[in-house]
Amino acid sequence: MTTEPVPDTVGDLVCSARRCGATATSGLLWNNPALHTPARRKVWLACPEHVEHLSQYLDTRGFLRDVVDVDTLVHDEPAGLDAR
Ligand SMILES: [Zn+2]
């Protein structure tokens, strides 16, 4: 029996790099086995300028699992007019 990894949902598509507010185009899916269950996928968002830096950061720690287009990620949907 296999468990399909499920990426966390994402909010605003803003690059996760420090002091970068650019629109993200890629999602870096990662997992820290010491903290997360195997099917968990944390998501960092990255603009074209930072996708390589951020993916290398995760890869050197052995956390990087996949790099995907942001279009494939599930967005947090606002609950509607009743949302605060
Ligand atoms: Zn960036």
PDB file of the backbone (N, CA, C, O) and the ligand in Angstrom, with CONECT records:
HET     ZN  A 101       1
ATOM      1  N   MET A   1       0.846  -1.189   0.000  1.00  0.00           N
ATOM      2  CA  MET A   1       0.000   0.000   0.000  1.00  0.00           C
ATOM      3  C   MET A   1       0.885   1.244   0.000  1.00  0.00           C
ATOM      4  O   MET A   1       1.786   1.391   0.826  1.00  0.00           O
ATOM      5  N   THR A   2       0.607   2.115  -0.931  1.00  0.00           N
ATOM      6  CA  THR A   2       1.381   3.353  -1.000  1.00  0.00           C
ATOM      7  C   THR A   2       0.482   4.537  -0.681  1.00  0.00           C
ATOM      8  O   THR A   2      -0.717   4.522  -0.958  1.00  0.00           O
ATOM      9  N   THR A   3       1.072   5.538  -0.108  1.00  0.00           N
ATOM     10  CA  THR A   3       0.345   6.756   0.203  1.00  0.00           C
ATOM     11  C   THR A   3       0.825   7.855  -0.722  1.00  0.00           C
ATOM     12  O   THR A   3       2.009   8.194  -0.738  1.00  0.00           O
ATOM     13  N   GLU A   4      -0.089   8.406  -1.485  1.00  0.00           N
ATOM     14  CA  GLU A   4       0.283   9.494  -2.383  1.00  0.00           C
ATOM     15  C   GLU A   4       0.678  10.726  -1.576  1.00  0.00           C
ATOM     16  O   GLU A   4      -0.045  11.130  -0.664  1.00  0.00           O
ATOM     17  N   PRO A   5       1.817  11.321  -1.905  1.00  0.00           N
ATOM     18  CA  PRO A   5       2.180  12.568  -1.225  1.00  0.00           C
ATOM     19  C   PRO A   5       1.161  13.662  -1.537  1.00  0.00           C
ATOM     20  O   PRO A   5       0.681  13.789  -2.663  1.00  0.00           O
ATOM     21  N   VAL A   6       0.851  14.433  -0.528  1.00  0.00           N
ATOM     22  CA  VAL A   6      -0.104  15.531  -0.718  1.00  0.00           C
ATOM     23  C   VAL A   6       0.568  16.844  -0.346  1.00  0.00           C
ATOM     24  O   VAL A   6       0.849  17.091   0.826  1.00  0.00           O
ATOM     25  N   PRO A   7       0.830  17.696  -1.355  1.00  0.00           N
ATOM     26  CA  PRO A   7       1.449  18.988  -1.031  1.00  0.00           C
ATOM     27  C   PRO A   7       0.509  19.845  -0.182  1.00  0.00           C
ATOM     28  O   PRO A   7      -0.707  19.825  -0.371  1.00  0.00           O
ATOM     29  N   ASP A   8       1.087  20.593   0.751  1.00  0.00           N
ATOM     30  CA  ASP A   8       0.305  21.566   1.485  1.00  0.00           C
ATOM     31  C   ASP A   8      -0.322  22.558   0.503  1.00  0.00           C
ATOM     32  O   ASP A   8       0.218  22.818  -0.573  1.00  0.00           O
ATOM     33  N   THR A   9      -1.477  23.105   0.901  1.00  0.00           N
ATOM     34  CA  THR A   9      -2.065  24.152   0.064  1.00  0.00           C
ATOM     35  C   THR A   9      -1.231  25.419   0.179  1.00  0.00           C
ATOM     36  O   THR A   9      -0.490  25.601   1.145  1.00  0.00           O
ATOM     37  N   VAL A  10      -1.354  26.278  -0.798  1.00  0.00           N
ATOM     38  CA  VAL A  10      -0.576  27.515  -0.815  1.00  0.00           C
ATOM     39  C   VAL A  10      -1.507  28.717  -0.815  1.00  0.00           C
ATOM     40  O   VAL A  10      -2.649  28.637  -1.268  1.00  0.00           O
ATOM     41  N   GLY A  11      -1.013  29.808  -0.310  1.00  0.00           N
ATOM     42  CA  GLY A  11      -1.791  31.046  -0.304  1.00  0.00           C
ATOM     43  C   GLY A  11      -1.369  31.940  -1.449  1.00  0.00           C
ATOM     44  O   GLY A  11      -1.383  31.524  -2.608  1.00  0.00           O
ATOM     45  N   ASP A  12      -0.997  33.159  -1.130  1.00  0.00           N
ATOM     46  CA  ASP A  12      -0.535  34.077  -2.170  1.00  0.00           C
ATOM     47  C   ASP A  12       0.713  33.527  -2.837  1.00  0.00           C
ATOM     48  O   ASP A  12       1.589  32.972  -2.173  1.00  0.00           O
ATOM     49  N   LEU A  13       0.789  33.680  -4.135  1.00  0.00           N
ATOM     50  CA  LEU A  13       1.920  33.147  -4.881  1.00  0.00           C
ATOM     51  C   LEU A  13       3.079  34.133  -4.843  1.00  0.00           C
ATOM     52  O   LEU A  13       3.384  34.811  -5.824  1.00  0.00           O
ATOM     53  N   VAL A  14       3.717  34.190  -3.670  1.00  0.00           N
ATOM     54  CA  VAL A  14       4.849  35.094  -3.469  1.00  0.00           C
ATOM     55  C   VAL A  14       6.076  34.255  -3.150  1.00  0.00           C
ATOM     56  O   VAL A  14       6.008  33.312  -2.361  1.00  0.00           O
ATOM     57  N   CYS A  15       7.189  34.603  -3.764  1.00  0.00           N
ATOM     58  CA  CYS A  15       8.451  33.886  -3.570  1.00  0.00           C
ATOM     59  C   CYS A  15       8.796  33.773  -2.088  1.00  0.00           C
ATOM     60  O   CYS A  15       8.643  34.733  -1.333  1.00  0.00           O
ATOM     61  N   SER A  16       9.265  32.584  -1.676  1.00  0.00           N
ATOM     62  CA  SER A  16       9.597  32.330  -0.268  1.00  0.00           C
ATOM     63  C   SER A  16      10.982  32.839   0.114  1.00  0.00           C
ATOM     64  O   SER A  16      11.328  32.846   1.295  1.00  0.00           O
ATOM     65  N   ALA A  17      11.779  33.262  -0.859  1.00  0.00           N
ATOM     66  CA  ALA A  17      13.132  33.733  -0.542  1.00  0.00           C
ATOM     67  C   ALA A  17      13.057  34.997   0.299  1.00  0.00           C
ATOM     68  O   ALA A  17      12.166  35.829   0.126  1.00  0.00           O
ATOM     69  N   ARG A  18      14.015  35.123   1.215  1.00  0.00           N
ATOM     70  CA  ARG A  18      14.024  36.261   2.114  1.00  0.00           C
ATOM     71  C   ARG A  18      14.115  37.582   1.338  1.00  0.00           C
ATOM     72  O   ARG A  18      14.919  37.723   0.417  1.00  0.00           O
ATOM     73  N   ARG A  19      13.292  38.524   1.725  1.00  0.00           N
ATOM     74  CA  ARG A  19      13.272  39.864   1.139  1.00  0.00           C
ATOM     75  C   ARG A  19      12.918  39.872  -0.340  1.00  0.00           C
ATOM     76  O   ARG A  19      13.204  40.843  -1.041  1.00  0.00           O
ATOM     77  N   CYS A  20      12.301  38.801  -0.821  1.00  0.00           N
ATOM     78  CA  CYS A  20      11.859  38.773  -2.216  1.00  0.00           C
ATOM     79  C   CYS A  20      10.345  38.763  -2.220  1.00  0.00           C
ATOM     80  O   CYS A  20       9.728  37.920  -1.569  1.00  0.00           O
ATOM     81  N   GLY A  21       9.749  39.674  -2.935  1.00  0.00           N
ATOM     82  CA  GLY A  21       8.297  39.723  -2.997  1.00  0.00           C
ATOM     83  C   GLY A  21       7.776  39.418  -4.387  1.00  0.00           C
ATOM     84  O   GLY A  21       6.632  39.729  -4.717  1.00  0.00           O
ATOM     85  N   ALA A  22       8.628  38.806  -5.200  1.00  0.00           N
ATOM     86  CA  ALA A  22       8.258  38.544  -6.583  1.00  0.00           C
ATOM     87  C   ALA A  22       7.188  37.455  -6.680  1.00  0.00           C
ATOM     88  O   ALA A  22       7.031  36.638  -5.773  1.00  0.00           O
ATOM     89  N   THR A  23       6.476  37.460  -7.765  1.00  0.00           N
ATOM     90  CA  THR A  23       5.471  36.436  -8.011  1.00  0.00           C
ATOM     91  C   THR A  23       6.146  35.090  -8.222  1.00  0.00           C
ATOM     92  O   THR A  23       7.081  34.970  -9.014  1.00  0.00           O
ATOM     93  N   ALA A  24       5.666  34.081  -7.508  1.00  0.00           N
ATOM     94  CA  ALA A  24       6.254  32.753  -7.612  1.00  0.00           C
ATOM     95  C   ALA A  24       5.717  32.020  -8.832  1.00  0.00           C
ATOM     96  O   ALA A  24       4.539  32.127  -9.175  1.00  0.00           O
ATOM     97  N   THR A  25       6.609  31.272  -9.482  1.00  0.00           N
ATOM     98  CA  THR A  25       6.217  30.494 -10.652  1.00  0.00           C
ATOM     99  C   THR A  25       6.455  29.003 -10.437  1.00  0.00           C
ATOM    100  O   THR A  25       5.950  28.174 -11.194  1.00  0.00           O
ATOM    101  N   SER A  26       7.227  28.664  -9.399  1.00  0.00           N
ATOM    102  CA  SER A  26       7.528  27.261  -9.122  1.00  0.00           C
ATOM    103  C   SER A  26       7.214  26.929  -7.678  1.00  0.00           C
ATOM    104  O   SER A  26       7.286  27.783  -6.795  1.00  0.00           O
ATOM    105  N   GLY A  27       6.867  25.681  -7.456  1.00  0.00           N
ATOM    106  CA  GLY A  27       6.675  25.186  -6.096  1.00  0.00           C
ATOM    107  C   GLY A  27       7.705  24.126  -5.797  1.00  0.00           C
ATOM    108  O   GLY A  27       7.864  23.172  -6.559  1.00  0.00           O
ATOM    109  N   LEU A  28       8.415  24.290  -4.675  1.00  0.00           N
ATOM    110  CA  LEU A  28       9.392  23.284  -4.254  1.00  0.00           C
ATOM    111  C   LEU A  28       8.737  22.419  -3.189  1.00  0.00           C
ATOM    112  O   LEU A  28       8.367  22.902  -2.119  1.00  0.00           O
ATOM    113  N   LEU A  29       8.600  21.142  -3.494  1.00  0.00           N
ATOM    114  CA  LEU A  29       7.968  20.218  -2.556  1.00  0.00           C
ATOM    115  C   LEU A  29       9.057  19.534  -1.752  1.00  0.00           C
ATOM    116  O   LEU A  29       9.966  18.926  -2.318  1.00  0.00           O
ATOM    117  N   TRP A  30       8.968  19.633  -0.423  1.00  0.00           N
ATOM    118  CA  TRP A  30      10.032  19.065   0.410  1.00  0.00           C
ATOM    119  C   TRP A  30       9.459  18.408   1.642  1.00  0.00           C
ATOM    120  O   TRP A  30       8.315  18.628   2.042  1.00  0.00           O
ATOM    121  N   ASN A  31      10.331  17.573   2.230  1.00  0.00           N
ATOM    122  CA  ASN A  31       9.930  16.791   3.391  1.00  0.00           C
ATOM    123  C   ASN A  31      11.141  16.591   4.275  1.00  0.00           C
ATOM    124  O   ASN A  31      12.191  16.145   3.813  1.00  0.00           O
ATOM    125  N   ASN A  32      10.996  16.919   5.538  1.00  0.00           N
ATOM    126  CA  ASN A  32      12.043  16.641   6.519  1.00  0.00           C
ATOM    127  C   ASN A  32      11.628  15.401   7.294  1.00  0.00           C
ATOM    128  O   ASN A  32      10.731  15.463   8.135  1.00  0.00           O
ATOM    129  N   PRO A  33      12.285  14.262   7.012  1.00  0.00           N
ATOM    130  CA  PRO A  33      11.852  12.990   7.623  1.00  0.00           C
ATOM    131  C   PRO A  33      11.855  13.031   9.147  1.00  0.00           C
ATOM    132  O   PRO A  33      11.151  12.251   9.788  1.00  0.00           O
ATOM    133  N   ALA A  34      12.645  13.937   9.735  1.00  0.00           N
ATOM    134  CA  ALA A  34      12.689  14.033  11.196  1.00  0.00           C
ATOM    135  C   ALA A  34      11.441  14.713  11.750  1.00  0.00           C
ATOM    136  O   ALA A  34      11.109  14.552  12.924  1.00  0.00           O
ATOM    137  N   LEU A  35      10.764  15.461  10.912  1.00  0.00           N
ATOM    138  CA  LEU A  35       9.617  16.250  11.373  1.00  0.00           C
ATOM    139  C   LEU A  35       8.297  15.836  10.750  1.00  0.00           C
ATOM    140  O   LEU A  35       7.242  15.957  11.371  1.00  0.00           O
ATOM    141  N   HIS A  36       8.362  15.345   9.516  1.00  0.00           N
ATOM    142  CA  HIS A  36       7.134  15.151   8.755  1.00  0.00           C
ATOM    143  C   HIS A  36       6.893  13.681   8.423  1.00  0.00           C
ATOM    144  O   HIS A  36       7.834  12.908   8.246  1.00  0.00           O
ATOM    145  N   THR A  37       5.626  13.314   8.343  1.00  0.00           N
ATOM    146  CA  THR A  37       5.303  11.967   7.873  1.00  0.00           C
ATOM    147  C   THR A  37       5.708  11.856   6.404  1.00  0.00           C
ATOM    148  O   THR A  37       5.777  12.865   5.702  1.00  0.00           O
ATOM    149  N   PRO A  38       5.978  10.625   5.933  1.00  0.00           N
ATOM    150  CA  PRO A  38       6.521  10.451   4.577  1.00  0.00           C
ATOM    151  C   PRO A  38       5.653  11.053   3.472  1.00  0.00           C
ATOM    152  O   PRO A  38       6.180  11.473   2.443  1.00  0.00           O
ATOM    153  N   ALA A  39       4.344  11.102   3.664  1.00  0.00           N
ATOM    154  CA  ALA A  39       3.466  11.593   2.601  1.00  0.00           C
ATOM    155  C   ALA A  39       3.301  13.112   2.633  1.00  0.00           C
ATOM    156  O   ALA A  39       2.712  13.706   1.730  1.00  0.00           O
ATOM    157  N   ARG A  40       3.829  13.721   3.683  1.00  0.00           N
ATOM    158  CA  ARG A  40       3.695  15.169   3.798  1.00  0.00           C
ATOM    159  C   ARG A  40       4.605  15.864   2.800  1.00  0.00           C
ATOM    160  O   ARG A  40       5.742  15.441   2.590  1.00  0.00           O
ATOM    161  N   ARG A  41       4.103  16.940   2.177  1.00  0.00           N
ATOM    162  CA  ARG A  41       4.945  17.759   1.324  1.00  0.00           C
ATOM    163  C   ARG A  41       4.780  19.213   1.707  1.00  0.00           C
ATOM    164  O   ARG A  41       3.748  19.835   1.452  1.00  0.00           O
ATOM    165  N   LYS A  42       5.825  19.738   2.325  1.00  0.00           N
ATOM    166  CA  LYS A  42       5.845  21.169   2.562  1.00  0.00           C
ATOM    167  C   LYS A  42       6.090  21.867   1.231  1.00  0.00           C
ATOM    168  O   LYS A  42       6.730  21.303   0.343  1.00  0.00           O
ATOM    169  N   VAL A  43       5.592  23.076   1.088  1.00  0.00           N
ATOM    170  CA  VAL A  43       5.738  23.781  -0.178  1.00  0.00           C
ATOM    171  C   VAL A  43       6.417  25.129   0.049  1.00  0.00           C
ATOM    172  O   VAL A  43       5.955  25.950   0.841  1.00  0.00           O
ATOM    173  N   TRP A  44       7.516  25.335  -0.659  1.00  0.00           N
ATOM    174  CA  TRP A  44       8.092  26.667  -0.772  1.00  0.00           C
ATOM    175  C   TRP A  44       7.780  27.167  -2.168  1.00  0.00           C
ATOM    176  O   TRP A  44       7.818  26.415  -3.142  1.00  0.00           O
ATOM    177  N   LEU A  45       7.475  28.437  -2.243  1.00  0.00           N
ATOM    178  CA  LEU A  45       7.227  29.055  -3.536  1.00  0.00           C
ATOM    179  C   LEU A  45       8.464  29.822  -3.964  1.00  0.00           C
ATOM    180  O   LEU A  45       9.173  30.390  -3.134  1.00  0.00           O
ATOM    181  N   ALA A  46       8.716  29.835  -5.256  1.00  0.00           N
ATOM    182  CA  ALA A  46       9.919  30.509  -5.742  1.00  0.00           C
ATOM    183  C   ALA A  46       9.660  31.212  -7.059  1.00  0.00           C
ATOM    184  O   ALA A  46       8.958  30.699  -7.930  1.00  0.00           O
ATOM    185  N   CYS A  47      10.238  32.396  -7.189  1.00  0.00           N
ATOM    186  CA  CYS A  47      10.234  33.101  -8.468  1.00  0.00           C
ATOM    187  C   CYS A  47      11.352  32.504  -9.329  1.00  0.00           C
ATOM    188  O   CYS A  47      12.188  31.763  -8.813  1.00  0.00           O
ATOM    189  N   PRO A  48      11.381  32.811 -10.624  1.00  0.00           N
ATOM    190  CA  PRO A  48      12.425  32.236 -11.494  1.00  0.00           C
ATOM    191  C   PRO A  48      13.840  32.532 -11.003  1.00  0.00           C
ATOM    192  O   PRO A  48      14.756  31.737 -11.215  1.00  0.00           O
ATOM    193  N   GLU A  49      14.012  33.676 -10.348  1.00  0.00           N
ATOM    194  CA  GLU A  49      15.341  34.074  -9.892  1.00  0.00           C
ATOM    195  C   GLU A  49      15.831  33.225  -8.722  1.00  0.00           C
ATOM    196  O   GLU A  49      17.034  33.004  -8.579  1.00  0.00           O
ATOM    197  N   HIS A  50      14.912  32.750  -7.887  1.00  0.00           N
ATOM    198  CA  HIS A  50      15.310  32.063  -6.659  1.00  0.00           C
ATOM    199  C   HIS A  50      15.066  30.557  -6.661  1.00  0.00           C
ATOM    200  O   HIS A  50      15.446  29.869  -5.713  1.00  0.00           O
ATOM    201  N   VAL A  51      14.439  30.040  -7.710  1.00  0.00           N
ATOM    202  CA  VAL A  51      14.092  28.626  -7.681  1.00  0.00           C
ATOM    203  C   VAL A  51      15.338  27.758  -7.555  1.00  0.00           C
ATOM    204  O   VAL A  51      15.308  26.734  -6.872  1.00  0.00           O
ATOM    205  N   GLU A  52      16.438  28.153  -8.207  1.00  0.00           N
ATOM    206  CA  GLU A  52      17.646  27.344  -8.140  1.00  0.00           C
ATOM    207  C   GLU A  52      18.276  27.412  -6.747  1.00  0.00           C
ATOM    208  O   GLU A  52      18.682  26.391  -6.191  1.00  0.00           O
ATOM    209  N   HIS A  53      18.353  28.612  -6.193  1.00  0.00           N
ATOM    210  CA  HIS A  53      18.940  28.801  -4.858  1.00  0.00           C
ATOM    211  C   HIS A  53      18.157  28.011  -3.806  1.00  0.00           C
ATOM    212  O   HIS A  53      18.739  27.300  -2.987  1.00  0.00           O
ATOM    213  N   LEU A  54      16.837  28.147  -3.843  1.00  0.00           N
ATOM    214  CA  LEU A  54      16.022  27.488  -2.829  1.00  0.00           C
ATOM    215  C   LEU A  54      16.037  25.972  -2.988  1.00  0.00           C
ATOM    216  O   LEU A  54      16.053  25.241  -1.997  1.00  0.00           O
ATOM    217  N   SER A  55      16.031  25.497  -4.234  1.00  0.00           N
ATOM    218  CA  SER A  55      16.034  24.051  -4.436  1.00  0.00           C
ATOM    219  C   SER A  55      17.387  23.460  -4.032  1.00  0.00           C
ATOM    220  O   SER A  55      17.447  22.341  -3.523  1.00  0.00           O
ATOM    221  N   GLN A  56      18.464  24.203  -4.256  1.00  0.00           N
ATOM    222  CA  GLN A  56      19.780  23.724  -3.808  1.00  0.00           C
ATOM    223  C   GLN A  56      19.850  23.661  -2.298  1.00  0.00           C
ATOM    224  O   GLN A  56      20.416  22.726  -1.731  1.00  0.00           O
ATOM    225  N   TYR A  57      19.263  24.680  -1.635  1.00  0.00           N
ATOM    226  CA  TYR A  57      19.245  24.722  -0.168  1.00  0.00           C
ATOM    227  C   TYR A  57      18.579  23.463   0.384  1.00  0.00           C
ATOM    228  O   TYR A  57      19.085  22.831   1.311  1.00  0.00           O
ATOM    229  N   LEU A  58      17.431  23.111  -0.206  1.00  0.00           N
ATOM    230  CA  LEU A  58      16.703  21.929   0.263  1.00  0.00           C
ATOM    231  C   LEU A  58      17.414  20.642  -0.144  1.00  0.00           C
ATOM    232  O   LEU A  58      17.441  19.673   0.614  1.00  0.00           O
ATOM    233  N   ASP A  59      17.990  20.641  -1.349  1.00  0.00           N
ATOM    234  CA  ASP A  59      18.623  19.428  -1.866  1.00  0.00           C
ATOM    235  C   ASP A  59      19.856  19.053  -1.051  1.00  0.00           C
ATOM    236  O   ASP A  59      20.088  17.873  -0.788  1.00  0.00           O
ATOM    237  N   THR A  60      20.654  20.053  -0.646  1.00  0.00           N
ATOM    238  CA  THR A  60      21.859  19.748   0.131  1.00  0.00           C
ATOM    239  C   THR A  60      21.504  19.164   1.485  1.00  0.00           C
ATOM    240  O   THR A  60      22.313  18.456   2.084  1.00  0.00           O
ATOM    241  N   ARG A  61      20.294  19.452   1.980  1.00  0.00           N
ATOM    242  CA  ARG A  61      19.840  18.876   3.256  1.00  0.00           C
ATOM    243  C   ARG A  61      19.086  17.561   3.065  1.00  0.00           C
ATOM    244  O   ARG A  61      18.686  16.908   4.029  1.00  0.00           O
ATOM    245  N   GLY A  62      18.904  17.191   1.803  1.00  0.00           N
ATOM    246  CA  GLY A  62      18.201  15.936   1.516  1.00  0.00           C
ATOM    247  C   GLY A  62      16.705  16.034   1.664  1.00  0.00           C
ATOM    248  O   GLY A  62      16.027  15.016   1.800  1.00  0.00           O
ATOM    249  N   PHE A  63      16.170  17.261   1.640  1.00  0.00           N
ATOM    250  CA  PHE A  63      14.747  17.454   1.873  1.00  0.00           C
ATOM    251  C   PHE A  63      13.939  17.582   0.580  1.00  0.00           C
ATOM    252  O   PHE A  63      12.730  17.350   0.575  1.00  0.00           O
ATOM    253  N   LEU A  64      14.604  17.950  -0.507  1.00  0.00           N
ATOM    254  CA  LEU A  64      13.866  18.256  -1.730  1.00  0.00           C
ATOM    255  C   LEU A  64      13.280  16.987  -2.346  1.00  0.00           C
ATOM    256  O   LEU A  64      13.978  15.988  -2.523  1.00  0.00           O
ATOM    257  N   ARG A  65      11.982  17.041  -2.671  1.00  0.00           N
ATOM    258  CA  ARG A  65      11.332  15.884  -3.278  1.00  0.00           C
ATOM    259  C   ARG A  65      10.924  16.153  -4.718  1.00  0.00           C
ATOM    260  O   ARG A  65      11.007  15.262  -5.564  1.00  0.00           O
ATOM    261  N   ASP A  66      10.480  17.386  -5.007  1.00  0.00           N
ATOM    262  CA  ASP A  66      10.005  17.671  -6.352  1.00  0.00           C
ATOM    263  C   ASP A  66       9.934  19.176  -6.559  1.00  0.00           C
ATOM    264  O   ASP A  66       9.804  19.945  -5.607  1.00  0.00           O
ATOM    265  N   VAL A  67      10.023  19.578  -7.815  1.00  0.00           N
ATOM    266  CA  VAL A  67       9.810  20.968  -8.193  1.00  0.00           C
ATOM    267  C   VAL A  67       8.696  20.976  -9.223  1.00  0.00           C
ATOM    268  O   VAL A  67       8.787  20.305 -10.251  1.00  0.00           O
ATOM    269  N   VAL A  68       7.648  21.734  -8.950  1.00  0.00           N
ATOM    270  CA  VAL A  68       6.490  21.703  -9.828  1.00  0.00           C
ATOM    271  C   VAL A  68       6.091  23.127 -10.214  1.00  0.00           C
ATOM    272  O   VAL A  68       6.505  24.103  -9.590  1.00  0.00           O
ATOM    273  N   ASP A  69       5.281  23.209 -11.254  1.00  0.00           N
ATOM    274  CA  ASP A  69       4.712  24.496 -11.642  1.00  0.00           C
ATOM    275  C   ASP A  69       3.650  24.895 -10.625  1.00  0.00           C
ATOM    276  O   ASP A  69       2.912  24.042 -10.131  1.00  0.00           O
ATOM    277  N   VAL A  70       3.567  26.182 -10.310  1.00  0.00           N
ATOM    278  CA  VAL A  70       2.583  26.605  -9.309  1.00  0.00           C
ATOM    279  C   VAL A  70       1.154  26.272  -9.741  1.00  0.00           C
ATOM    280  O   VAL A  70       0.261  26.128  -8.907  1.00  0.00           O
ATOM    281  N   ASP A  71       0.952  26.153 -11.052  1.00  0.00           N
ATOM    282  CA  ASP A  71      -0.402  25.855 -11.542  1.00  0.00           C
ATOM    283  C   ASP A  71      -0.907  24.505 -11.038  1.00  0.00           C
ATOM    284  O   ASP A  71      -2.114  24.267 -10.996  1.00  0.00           O
ATOM    285  N   THR A  72       0.022  23.618 -10.654  1.00  0.00           N
ATOM    286  CA  THR A  72      -0.396  22.286 -10.206  1.00  0.00           C
ATOM    287  C   THR A  72      -0.733  22.259  -8.720  1.00  0.00           C
ATOM    288  O   THR A  72      -1.253  21.262  -8.219  1.00  0.00           O
ATOM    289  N   LEU A  73      -0.438  23.354  -8.010  1.00  0.00           N
ATOM    290  CA  LEU A  73      -0.655  23.372  -6.565  1.00  0.00           C
ATOM    291  C   LEU A  73      -2.092  23.769  -6.230  1.00  0.00           C
ATOM    292  O   LEU A  73      -2.774  24.427  -7.015  1.00  0.00           O
ATOM    293  N   VAL A  74      -2.526  23.353  -5.052  1.00  0.00           N
ATOM    294  CA  VAL A  74      -3.872  23.668  -4.587  1.00  0.00           C
ATOM    295  C   VAL A  74      -3.819  24.943  -3.755  1.00  0.00           C
ATOM    296  O   VAL A  74      -3.034  25.062  -2.814  1.00  0.00           O
ATOM    297  N   HIS A  75      -4.658  25.877  -4.120  1.00  0.00           N
ATOM    298  CA  HIS A  75      -4.667  27.154  -3.412  1.00  0.00           C
ATOM    299  C   HIS A  75      -5.637  27.121  -2.244  1.00  0.00           C
ATOM    300  O   HIS A  75      -6.679  26.468  -2.281  1.00  0.00           O
ATOM    301  N   ASP A  76      -5.251  27.853  -1.207  1.00  0.00           N
ATOM    302  CA  ASP A  76      -6.218  28.130  -0.146  1.00  0.00           C
ATOM    303  C   ASP A  76      -7.288  29.020  -0.742  1.00  0.00           C
ATOM    304  O   ASP A  76      -7.003  30.108  -1.242  1.00  0.00           O
ATOM    305  N   GLU A  77      -8.519  28.548  -0.683  1.00  0.00           N
ATOM    306  CA  GLU A  77      -9.603  29.371  -1.208  1.00  0.00           C
ATOM    307  C   GLU A  77     -10.181  30.210  -0.086  1.00  0.00           C
ATOM    308  O   GLU A  77     -10.450  29.700   1.002  1.00  0.00           O
ATOM    309  N   PRO A  78     -10.373  31.490  -0.343  1.00  0.00           N
ATOM    310  CA  PRO A  78     -11.081  32.283   0.661  1.00  0.00           C
ATOM    311  C   PRO A  78     -12.457  31.690   0.901  1.00  0.00           C
ATOM    312  O   PRO A  78     -13.097  31.217  -0.038  1.00  0.00           O
ATOM    313  N   ALA A  79     -12.913  31.707   2.118  1.00  0.00           N
ATOM    314  CA  ALA A  79     -14.182  31.053   2.448  1.00  0.00           C
ATOM    315  C   ALA A  79     -15.381  31.805   1.891  1.00  0.00           C
ATOM    316  O   ALA A  79     -16.517  31.343   1.995  1.00  0.00           O
ATOM    317  N   GLY A  80     -15.123  32.965   1.301  1.00  0.00           N
ATOM    318  CA  GLY A  80     -16.228  33.721   0.737  1.00  0.00           C
ATOM    319  C   GLY A  80     -16.461  35.014   1.513  1.00  0.00           C
ATOM    320  O   GLY A  80     -15.599  35.472   2.263  1.00  0.00           O
ATOM    321  N   LEU A  81     -17.604  35.570   1.321  1.00  0.00           N
ATOM    322  CA  LEU A  81     -17.878  36.882   1.910  1.00  0.00           C
ATOM    323  C   LEU A  81     -17.901  36.838   3.430  1.00  0.00           C
ATOM    324  O   LEU A  81     -17.709  37.863   4.083  1.00  0.00           O
ATOM    325  N   ASP A  82     -18.131  35.662   3.997  1.00  0.00           N
ATOM    326  CA  ASP A  82     -18.173  35.561   5.437  1.00  0.00           C
ATOM    327  C   ASP A  82     -16.789  35.478   6.073  1.00  0.00           C
ATOM    328  O   ASP A  82     -16.648  35.575   7.292  1.00  0.00           O
ATOM    329  N   ALA A  83     -15.763  35.297   5.226  1.00  0.00           N
ATOM    330  CA  ALA A  83     -14.409  35.185   5.766  1.00  0.00           C
ATOM    331  C   ALA A  83     -13.981  36.516   6.371  1.00  0.00           C
ATOM    332  O   ALA A  83     -14.331  37.590   5.882  1.00  0.00           O
ATOM    333  N   ARG A  84     -13.206  36.407   7.460  1.00  0.00           N
ATOM    334  CA  ARG A  84     -12.752  37.630   8.098  1.00  0.00           C
ATOM    335  C   ARG A  84     -11.724  38.336   7.248  1.00  0.00           C
ATOM    336  O   ARG A  84     -11.226  39.393   7.633  1.00  0.00           O
TER     337      ARG A  84
HETATM  338 ZN    ZN A 101      12.405  35.390  -5.417  1.00  0.00          ZN2+
END
